């Protein structure tokens, strides 16, 4: 029996992943305005403007420990020192009480150093005898002193525009005195699955059907990025219905994402719908899994078509979708963490193809291929540890070789 092939598919060379990412950067720009939100709800929002420090952190020299403040120049260099005690400086608001020369003063963690003091001796390292402080030899100038502005100086850049705010960023902003911050408005993204073979839980499955996992996957990924999700449901394998649904969604969203329906089969209608209404940026990227990923524009709204298999949908969402979402949201794309690991397996691949191999990393630090290799194997994402990244130039990897891997947790935003 002759296998029919798509002459159109054969005529289009797959685009390199780095070129597809560059095309996104060249073509798309921010689609949302700005708003001010309370710091308490700003996690994962995109900073709209550079933030410069309105104060220094810390604001003044202060003590890092409970101990005694003194002038370093009052210490002997040839043996222990004895200094009379003068004053007490607790943490918190207090008037500046200058430390007289030749004296030491009691001080507590976080307290501002009294004028004249430049060094703090830990209370465990000295002794108070008859109202005098006995200090051992060997203390260095500036010991246990936190310098004003050593964390961040007044007027310096604290956080750049485009940063997706993480909990430590919120802590820094709070320490600088902010209780609200200007961020980009949330993107609105419509998602669809496609295909007569999938059903929405908990409806009973008919023969030949499977439950739709991809909308749950995409919804979770988008929500972690503080994106408003419009669930469009499942599109049937019908060309006109697909076209109508995508066009309606494009008029009400900043981005439309589909899964399935982007290959060259007779029942794959997403790419054809894009071409009939808008324009195709690219179709087929030299990436495995996820080769048929599609990007286009419909009525001015970008439409990203992901493959139907969940693993391919996950990989292409991260490799193609995330850079696109960052551009639309005004966020600065941050490369995913890559760690070098030793491989415990042999693997062959095609030249010119960027391949991501799901691996488990054993306690000995060696990476092994997840035993079930299909791109529909969801447990490879729930039980796997990382994606081993094999670049276009490689054609093989052998046990003992080192390669970069991307922890799966870093793919989720």
C-alpha positions as CSV (number, residue, x, y, z in Angstrom):
1,X,0.0,0.0,0.0
2,X,1.4,3.4,-0.9
3,X,1.8,5.9,1.9
4,X,0.5,9.4,0.8
5,X,2.8,12.3,1.8
6,X,2.2,16.0,2.0
7,X,4.1,17.7,-0.8
8,X,3.6,21.0,1.1
9,X,5.1,19.5,4.3
10,X,8.0,18.1,2.3
11,X,8.8,21.4,0.8
12,X,9.2,23.3,4.0
13,X,12.4,22.9,5.8
14,X,12.2,22.9,9.6
15,X,13.4,26.1,11.2
16,X,16.2,25.9,13.8
17,X,15.0,26.5,17.3
18,X,17.3,29.5,17.8
19,X,16.1,31.0,14.6
20,X,12.4,30.5,15.7
21,X,13.2,32.2,19.0
22,X,14.9,35.1,17.2
23,X,11.9,35.4,14.9
24,X,9.7,35.8,18.0
25,X,12.0,38.5,19.4
26,X,12.0,40.4,16.1
27,X,8.3,40.2,15.4
28,X,6.4,40.6,18.6
29,X,6.3,43.3,21.3
30,X,4.4,44.0,24.5
31,X,0.6,44.0,24.2
32,X,-0.5,45.1,27.6
33,X,-0.5,48.4,29.6
34,X,0.5,49.0,33.2
35,X,-1.3,49.1,36.5
36,X,-0.3,49.5,40.2
37,X,-0.9,46.5,42.5
38,X,-0.2,45.8,46.2
39,X,3.1,44.2,46.9
40,X,1.3,41.3,48.6
41,X,-0.3,40.2,45.3
42,X,2.6,41.1,42.9
43,X,4.4,37.7,42.7
44,X,5.1,36.6,39.1
45,X,3.9,40.0,37.8
46,X,6.1,41.8,35.3
47,X,7.8,45.0,36.6
48,X,6.7,47.9,34.4
49,X,9.5,50.4,35.3
50,X,13.0,50.4,36.6
51,X,13.1,50.7,40.4
52,X,15.9,52.7,41.9
53,X,16.6,52.6,45.6
54,X,14.9,55.5,47.5
55,X,17.0,54.7,50.6
56,X,20.2,52.8,51.3
57,X,20.1,49.3,52.7
58,X,21.1,49.4,55.4
59,X,20.5,53.1,56.0
60,X,23.4,53.4,58.5
61,X,26.3,51.4,59.8
62,X,25.0,48.9,62.3
63,X,26.0,45.9,64.3
64,X,25.7,42.4,62.9
65,X,25.8,40.8,66.4
66,X,25.2,41.3,70.1
67,X,28.4,42.6,71.6
68,X,30.4,45.8,72.2
69,X,31.1,48.7,69.9
70,X,34.5,50.4,70.0
71,X,37.1,52.3,68.0
72,X,39.6,50.0,66.5
73,X,42.4,52.5,67.0
74,X,41.8,52.2,70.8
75,X,42.9,48.6,70.8
76,X,46.4,47.5,71.6
77,X,48.3,45.8,68.8
78,X,50.7,43.9,71.1
79,X,48.2,42.2,73.5
80,X,44.7,42.2,75.0
81,X,43.0,45.5,75.6
82,X,40.9,46.8,78.5
83,X,38.3,49.6,77.9
84,X,35.9,51.2,80.2
85,X,32.2,50.7,79.3
86,X,30.0,53.6,78.3
87,X,26.4,53.6,77.2
88,X,24.0,51.0,75.7
89,X,22.6,51.0,72.2
90,X,19.6,48.8,71.5
91,X,18.1,48.0,68.1
92,X,15.4,50.3,66.9
93,X,14.9,54.1,67.0
94,X,17.3,55.8,69.4
95,X,19.2,59.1,69.6
96,X,22.8,59.1,68.5
97,X,25.0,58.9,71.6
98,X,28.6,59.4,70.5
99,X,31.1,56.9,71.9
100,X,33.8,58.7,73.8
101,X,37.4,57.9,72.7
102,X,39.0,55.0,74.7
103,X,35.6,53.5,75.6
104,X,33.4,50.6,74.5
105,X,29.6,50.5,74.5
106,X,27.1,47.7,74.8
107,X,25.3,47.1,71.4
108,X,22.8,44.7,70.0
109,X,22.1,43.1,66.6
110,X,20.8,45.6,64.2
111,X,21.5,48.7,66.3
112,X,23.1,51.7,64.6
113,X,26.7,52.1,65.6
114,X,27.3,55.2,67.8
115,X,29.3,57.9,66.3
116,X,33.0,57.2,66.5
117,X,32.6,53.4,66.7
118,X,33.8,51.3,63.7
119,X,34.2,47.8,65.2
120,X,32.1,45.4,67.2
121,X,33.4,42.6,69.4
122,X,31.2,39.6,69.9
123,X,30.1,39.2,73.5
124,X,31.3,35.6,73.6
125,X,34.8,36.7,72.7
126,X,35.3,39.2,75.6
127,X,34.6,39.5,79.3
128,X,33.3,42.3,81.6
129,X,35.2,42.5,84.9
130,X,34.6,45.3,87.4
131,X,32.8,47.5,84.8
132,X,35.6,47.2,82.2
133,X,35.7,45.2,78.9
134,X,38.6,42.8,78.5
135,X,39.2,42.2,74.8
136,X,41.6,39.6,73.4
137,X,44.2,40.4,70.8
138,X,43.4,39.8,67.1
139,X,40.3,41.8,66.5
140,X,40.3,43.3,63.0
141,X,39.1,46.8,62.0
142,X,35.4,46.8,61.0
143,X,34.7,43.4,62.5
144,X,31.0,42.6,62.8
145,X,29.9,45.9,61.2
146,X,27.3,46.2,58.5
147,X,28.1,49.1,56.3
148,X,25.5,51.6,55.2
149,X,24.5,50.8,51.7
150,X,26.4,47.5,51.5
151,X,23.3,45.7,50.3
152,X,22.1,48.5,48.1
153,X,23.0,52.2,47.9
154,X,20.6,55.0,47.5
155,X,19.9,55.9,43.9
156,X,21.2,52.6,42.5
157,X,19.1,50.3,40.3
158,X,17.2,47.8,42.6
159,X,15.2,45.9,40.0
160,X,15.0,46.4,36.2
161,X,11.8,46.8,34.2
162,X,10.7,43.5,32.6
163,X,11.7,41.4,35.6
164,X,9.1,38.8,36.6
165,X,8.8,39.4,40.3
166,X,9.7,36.5,42.6
167,X,9.4,36.4,46.4
168,X,12.9,37.7,47.1
169,X,12.1,40.7,44.8
170,X,9.1,41.5,46.9
171,X,11.2,41.3,50.0
172,X,13.7,43.8,48.5
173,X,10.9,46.2,47.5
174,X,9.4,46.0,51.0
175,X,12.8,46.7,52.6
176,X,13.0,49.8,50.4
177,X,9.7,51.0,51.6
178,X,7.3,50.1,48.8
179,X,3.8,48.7,49.5
180,X,2.7,48.7,45.9
181,X,4.4,48.6,42.6
182,X,3.8,49.3,38.9
183,X,3.5,46.2,36.8
184,X,2.3,45.1,33.4
185,X,-1.4,44.1,33.1
186,X,-2.1,40.4,32.9
187,X,-2.1,38.8,29.5
188,X,-5.4,37.2,28.4
189,X,-4.7,33.9,26.7
190,X,-7.4,31.6,25.1
191,X,-6.5,27.9,25.0
192,X,-8.0,25.0,23.0
193,X,-7.4,21.4,22.5
194,X,-8.3,19.8,19.2
195,X,-9.4,16.4,18.0
196,X,-12.4,14.1,18.1
197,X,-10.3,11.6,20.0
198,X,-10.2,13.6,23.3
199,X,-12.9,14.2,25.9
200,X,-13.2,16.5,28.9
201,X,-13.2,14.7,32.3
202,X,-15.4,13.4,33.8
203,X,-17.5,12.6,30.8
204,X,-17.5,8.9,29.9
205,X,-15.0,7.9,27.3
206,X,-16.2,6.4,24.1
207,X,-14.2,3.8,22.3
208,X,-11.0,5.4,20.9
209,X,-11.1,8.4,23.1
210,X,-8.7,9.6,25.8
211,X,-9.2,12.4,28.4
212,X,-7.7,15.8,27.6
213,X,-4.6,16.4,29.6
214,X,-3.2,19.3,27.6
215,X,-5.7,22.0,28.7
216,X,-5.0,21.2,32.3
217,X,-1.3,21.4,31.6
218,X,-1.5,24.7,29.7
219,X,-3.9,26.2,32.3
220,X,-1.5,25.4,35.1
221,X,1.6,26.7,33.2
222,X,-0.2,30.0,32.4
223,X,-1.6,30.5,35.8
224,X,1.9,30.2,37.3
225,X,2.8,33.2,35.1
226,X,-0.1,35.3,36.4
227,X,-1.9,35.0,33.0
228,X,-5.7,35.1,32.7
229,X,-6.9,32.0,30.9
230,X,-9.9,31.6,28.7
231,X,-10.7,27.9,28.3
232,X,-12.1,27.4,24.8
233,X,-12.7,23.7,25.3
234,X,-12.1,21.0,22.6
235,X,-12.3,21.8,18.9
236,X,-13.7,19.1,16.7
237,X,-11.8,17.9,13.6
238,X,-13.8,20.2,11.3
239,X,-12.1,22.9,9.3
240,X,-14.8,25.5,9.4
241,X,-15.6,25.0,13.1
242,X,-11.9,25.4,13.9
243,X,-11.5,28.5,11.8
244,X,-14.6,30.1,13.4
245,X,-13.6,29.3,16.9
246,X,-10.0,30.6,16.5
247,X,-11.2,33.8,14.8
248,X,-13.6,34.5,17.7
249,X,-10.9,33.8,20.3
250,X,-8.4,36.0,18.5
251,X,-10.8,38.9,18.8
252,X,-11.0,38.5,22.6
253,X,-7.5,37.5,23.7
254,X,-3.9,38.7,23.5
255,X,-2.8,35.2,22.4
256,X,-4.4,32.0,21.4
257,X,-2.8,28.6,22.1
258,X,-4.0,25.3,20.7
259,X,-2.7,21.8,21.2
260,X,-3.0,19.2,18.5
261,X,-4.1,19.7,14.9
262,X,-0.8,21.1,13.6
263,X,0.7,18.2,11.7
264,X,0.2,17.4,8.1
265,X,-2.7,15.0,8.5
266,X,-6.1,15.3,6.8
267,X,-7.7,16.0,10.2
268,X,-5.2,18.7,11.2
269,X,-6.9,22.1,10.6
270,X,-5.1,24.6,12.8
271,X,-2.3,25.6,10.4
272,X,-4.8,25.8,7.5
273,X,-7.1,28.0,9.6
274,X,-4.2,30.4,10.3
275,X,-3.2,30.6,6.7
276,X,-6.7,31.2,5.5
277,X,-7.4,34.1,7.8
278,X,-3.9,35.5,8.7
279,X,-0.3,34.7,8.2
280,X,2.0,31.9,9.2
281,X,5.3,32.9,10.9
282,X,6.7,29.4,10.9
283,X,5.5,25.7,10.8
284,X,7.9,22.9,11.8
285,X,10.8,23.6,14.1
286,X,13.9,21.4,14.2
287,X,13.2,20.3,17.7
288,X,12.4,16.9,19.3
289,X,9.9,16.4,20.7
290,X,7.6,19.0,19.2
291,X,8.6,19.2,15.5
292,X,5.3,20.5,14.1
293,X,4.9,23.5,16.4
294,X,3.3,26.4,14.6
295,X,3.2,30.1,15.1
296,X,1.0,32.6,13.1
297,X,-1.1,35.7,13.4
298,X,-4.9,35.8,13.1
299,X,-6.6,39.2,12.9
300,X,-3.6,40.8,14.6
301,X,-3.5,38.2,17.5
302,X,-0.7,35.7,17.6
303,X,-1.7,32.1,17.6
304,X,0.6,29.3,18.8
305,X,-0.2,25.8,17.7
306,X,1.4,23.2,20.0
307,X,1.6,19.4,19.2
308,X,-1.0,17.2,20.7
309,X,1.2,14.8,22.7
310,X,1.6,16.2,26.2
311,X,5.4,15.9,26.4
312,X,5.8,17.7,23.1
313,X,3.3,20.3,24.2
314,X,5.3,20.9,27.4
315,X,8.6,21.1,25.6
316,X,7.4,23.5,22.9
317,X,5.5,25.6,25.4
318,X,8.7,26.2,27.2
319,X,11.0,26.6,24.1
320,X,8.6,28.6,21.9
321,X,5.6,29.6,24.0
322,X,7.5,31.0,27.0
323,X,9.6,33.5,24.9
324,X,6.5,34.6,23.0
325,X,4.6,35.2,26.3
326,X,7.5,37.1,27.7
327,X,7.5,39.4,24.6
328,X,3.8,40.0,24.8
329,X,3.9,40.6,28.6
330,X,6.9,42.9,28.5
331,X,9.0,40.5,30.5
332,X,12.7,39.9,30.0
333,X,13.3,36.3,29.0
334,X,15.7,34.6,31.4
335,X,17.5,31.5,30.2
336,X,16.6,28.3,32.0
337,X,19.1,26.9,34.5
338,X,21.4,24.3,32.8
339,X,23.5,21.9,34.8
340,X,26.2,19.7,33.4
341,X,25.5,16.0,34.2
342,X,27.2,12.8,33.3
343,X,25.2,10.4,31.1
344,X,24.7,6.8,31.9
345,X,23.5,5.8,28.5
346,X,24.2,5.8,24.7
347,X,22.0,7.8,22.4
348,X,22.0,8.6,18.7
349,X,20.3,11.6,17.1
350,X,20.0,13.4,13.8
351,X,22.3,16.3,12.9
352,X,20.6,19.7,12.7
353,X,18.0,18.8,15.3
354,X,17.8,20.1,18.9
355,X,16.7,17.2,21.0
356,X,15.5,17.1,24.6
357,X,15.8,13.7,26.3
358,X,13.8,13.1,29.5
359,X,16.1,11.7,32.2
360,X,16.1,10.7,35.8
361,X,19.2,11.7,37.8
362,X,20.2,8.9,40.3
363,X,21.8,9.5,43.7
364,X,25.2,9.0,42.1
365,X,24.6,12.1,40.0
366,X,24.4,10.2,36.7
367,X,21.5,10.8,34.3
368,X,19.6,7.9,32.8
369,X,16.9,8.0,30.1
370,X,13.4,7.7,31.5
371,X,12.5,4.1,30.6
372,X,9.3,5.0,28.8
373,X,10.1,7.1,25.8
374,X,6.8,8.0,24.1
375,X,5.8,11.7,23.9
376,X,2.4,10.8,25.4
377,X,4.0,9.4,28.6
378,X,2.9,11.9,31.2
379,X,4.8,10.0,34.0
380,X,8.0,11.0,32.3
381,X,7.2,14.6,33.4
382,X,5.9,13.7,36.9
383,X,8.6,11.2,37.7
384,X,11.5,12.5,35.5
385,X,14.0,15.1,36.8
386,X,15.3,17.0,33.8
387,X,15.6,17.4,30.1
388,X,19.0,16.6,28.7
389,X,19.7,19.1,25.9
390,X,21.5,17.8,22.8
391,X,22.4,20.6,20.4
392,X,22.0,20.5,16.6
393,X,25.7,19.7,16.0
394,X,25.7,16.5,18.0
395,X,24.9,13.2,16.5
396,X,25.5,10.9,19.5
397,X,26.2,10.8,23.2
398,X,27.9,8.0,25.0
399,X,27.9,6.8,28.6
400,X,30.4,8.8,30.5
401,X,29.9,12.0,28.4
402,X,28.7,15.2,30.0
403,X,25.8,17.2,28.7
404,X,23.7,20.1,29.9
405,X,20.4,19.3,31.5
406,X,17.5,21.6,32.4
407,X,15.6,20.7,35.6
408,X,12.0,20.1,34.9
409,X,11.0,22.4,37.7
410,X,12.6,25.3,36.0
411,X,10.3,24.9,33.0
412,X,7.2,25.8,35.0
413,X,7.9,29.5,35.4
